[in-house]
Structures are given as C-alpha cells and as structure tokens.
Amino acid sequence: MTQEIEREFQANKIKRLPPSVVKDIELKNHARRLANLSPIKIKIRTCISCGALFESAGNRTCGCNTRSTGYIAGREII
C-alpha cells in the first residue's frame, strides 16, 4: 500500500510540457504521418543533471542548468 502511494506521489512530481508544446508536437506528428515518417514521442525521462523526472521529446535535461546547457544544430550540448 505504501509503495502505491509513493508511486502516485512520484507521478505528481513530473515536470510536464506546456500545452502549447504538446499541441505543436501533435501538429508535427500529423504532418509526419502524412509523409510516412515515424511520430515524435513524448517520454518521461530523468534529468541527467539534477535527477528530476520530466516530460521530453528529446532533451536530456529538464532546464535546471540552462547556464551550462547549449544547443548546436538543434542538439542539446551539456
């Protein structure tokens, strides 16, 4: 019983993507489906910097270390 409560508590601590980002990904997935490409998947990941859980479509950090994270050609560089 306590593990179930702890799991629910952990699920509530996940940093969610903003609704506008989710909508944008849905629109991109619709276009990708028409082009016979694989869809973009939103996954729950663990931040490699702070260990927090967050929703992501590709990034490996949750934004906790924006000073030390950079982007080159659309890829996250830590």
Buried (B, 14 or more C-beta within 10 A) or exposed (E): EEEEEEEEEEEEEEBEBEEEEBEBBEEBBEEBEEEEEEEEEBEEBEBEBEEBBBBBBEBBBBEBEEEEBEEEEEEBEE
